[in-house]
Amino acid sequence: MISIDWTLGLQFINFVVLMLALNVILYRPLRKVMQQRKETVDGSYRKAKSLEGAIDEKMAHYQEQLQQAKLKGNQEKNELRSQAHAEEGKILSAARATATEYMDTIKVKVASEADRARQALKAETEGLAAQIASKVLGRGL
């Protein structure tokens, strides 16, 4: 059976002294080291968060610049396309004008050659008609 006597008080005092000694020797330094580690981790976490915020900001800025560059590129492409269409229109109208002039020249040449050929054939047909008639009739006209 357990008896309550002066050894119980001695064990209690021994326990208190041991706790004070352990507190000074072990627990306080351990809590200090854990607090420093917590501060280091928290500092690293805050630094990582600020870096993440800076990265997000730079990424948003990059995306904005990229969007502006795309818009500018599209505008320049549209300008160049409209300039090309205008230049194409000028070239085509000049080509049409040249082709029309050339066709008119050819038509005039063809008409004049047709007139000459008609006159030559007319003169030739009269001679041929006279020859045919003289051969058919058997006498000269």
C-alpha positions as CSV (number, residue, x, y, z in Angstrom):
1,M,0.0,0.0,0.0
2,I,1.1,3.6,-0.6
3,S,1.9,5.6,2.4
4,I,2.0,9.3,2.6
5,D,5.1,10.6,4.4
6,W,7.9,13.0,4.0
7,T,9.3,11.2,0.9
8,L,6.3,12.4,-1.0
9,G,7.3,16.0,-0.3
10,L,10.9,15.2,-1.2
11,Q,9.8,13.8,-4.6
12,F,7.6,16.8,-5.2
13,I,10.6,19.2,-4.5
14,N,12.8,17.0,-6.7
15,F,10.2,17.2,-9.5
16,V,10.0,21.0,-9.2
17,V,13.8,21.4,-9.2
18,L,14.1,19.0,-12.2
19,M,11.4,21.0,-14.1
20,L,13.2,24.3,-13.3
21,A,16.6,22.8,-14.4
22,L,15.1,21.3,-17.6
23,N,13.3,24.6,-18.3
24,V,16.6,26.5,-18.1
25,I,18.8,23.9,-19.8
26,L,16.5,22.4,-22.4
27,Y,13.0,23.9,-22.9
28,R,14.0,27.6,-23.2
29,P,16.8,27.0,-25.7
30,L,14.5,24.7,-27.6
31,R,11.6,27.2,-27.7
32,K,14.1,29.9,-28.8
33,V,15.4,27.7,-31.7
34,M,11.8,26.8,-32.7
35,Q,10.8,30.5,-32.6
36,Q,13.8,31.5,-34.8
37,R,12.9,28.7,-37.2
38,K,9.3,29.9,-37.3
39,E,10.5,33.5,-38.0
40,T,12.8,32.2,-40.7
41,V,10.0,30.2,-42.3
42,D,7.5,33.1,-42.0
43,G,10.1,35.5,-43.5
44,S,10.7,33.0,-46.4
45,Y,7.0,32.7,-46.9
46,R,6.5,36.5,-47.0
47,K,9.4,36.8,-49.4
48,A,8.0,34.1,-51.6
49,K,4.6,35.8,-51.6
50,S,6.1,39.1,-52.5
51,L,8.1,37.4,-55.3
52,E,5.0,35.7,-56.5
53,G,3.2,39.1,-56.5
54,A,6.1,40.6,-58.5
55,I,6.0,37.8,-61.0
56,D,2.2,38.1,-61.4
57,E,2.6,41.8,-62.0
58,K,5.4,41.4,-64.5
59,M,3.4,38.6,-66.2
60,A,0.4,40.9,-66.5
61,H,2.6,43.7,-67.8
62,Y,4.1,41.2,-70.4
63,Q,0.6,40.1,-71.4
64,E,-0.5,43.7,-71.9
65,Q,2.6,44.5,-74.0
66,L,2.0,41.3,-76.0
67,Q,-1.6,42.3,-76.6
68,Q,-0.6,45.8,-77.7
69,A,2.0,44.4,-80.0
70,K,-0.6,42.1,-81.6
71,L,-3.0,45.0,-82.0
72,K,-0.2,47.2,-83.5
73,G,0.8,44.3,-85.8
74,N,-2.8,43.8,-87.0
75,Q,-3.2,47.5,-87.6
76,E,0.1,47.6,-89.6
77,K,-1.0,44.5,-91.5
78,N,-4.4,46.1,-92.4
79,E,-2.6,49.3,-93.5
80,L,-0.2,47.4,-95.7
81,R,-3.1,45.3,-97.1
82,S,-5.1,48.5,-97.9
83,Q,-2.0,50.0,-99.5
84,A,-1.5,46.8,-101.5
85,H,-5.1,46.9,-102.7
86,A,-4.8,50.6,-103.7
87,E,-1.5,49.8,-105.5
88,E,-3.1,46.8,-107.1
89,G,-6.0,49.0,-108.3
90,K,-3.6,51.5,-109.8
91,I,-1.6,48.8,-111.5
92,L,-4.8,47.1,-112.9
93,S,-6.2,50.4,-114.1
94,A,-2.9,51.2,-115.8
95,A,-2.8,47.8,-117.4
96,R,-6.5,48.1,-118.5
97,A,-5.7,51.5,-120.0
98,T,-2.7,50.1,-121.8
99,A,-4.6,47.0,-123.0
100,T,-7.5,49.3,-124.2
101,E,-5.0,51.5,-126.1
102,Y,-3.4,48.4,-127.6
103,M,-6.7,46.9,-128.5
104,D,-7.8,50.2,-130.2
105,T,-4.6,50.2,-132.2
106,I,-5.1,46.6,-133.2
107,K,-8.7,47.3,-134.2
108,V,-7.6,50.2,-136.3
109,K,-4.9,48.1,-138.0
110,V,-7.3,45.2,-138.5
111,A,-9.9,47.5,-140.0
112,S,-7.4,49.2,-142.3
113,E,-6.0,45.8,-143.4
114,A,-9.6,44.5,-143.9
115,D,-10.3,47.5,-146.1
116,R,-7.2,47.0,-148.1
117,A,-8.0,43.3,-148.4
118,R,-11.6,44.1,-149.4
119,Q,-10.3,46.5,-152.1
120,A,-7.8,44.0,-153.3
121,L,-10.4,41.2,-153.4
122,K,-12.8,43.5,-155.2
123,A,-10.3,44.3,-157.9
124,E,-9.4,40.7,-158.2
125,T,-13.0,39.5,-158.3
126,E,-13.7,41.7,-161.2
127,G,-10.8,40.2,-163.1
128,L,-11.8,36.6,-162.1
129,A,-15.4,37.2,-162.9
130,A,-14.4,38.4,-166.4
131,Q,-12.2,35.3,-166.9
132,I,-14.9,33.0,-165.7
133,A,-17.5,34.6,-167.9
134,S,-15.2,34.5,-171.0
135,K,-14.5,30.8,-170.3
136,V,-18.2,30.0,-169.8
137,L,-19.2,32.0,-172.9
138,G,-16.2,30.9,-174.9
139,R,-15.5,34.4,-176.1
140,G,-13.9,37.5,-174.7
141,L,-15.8,40.3,-173.0
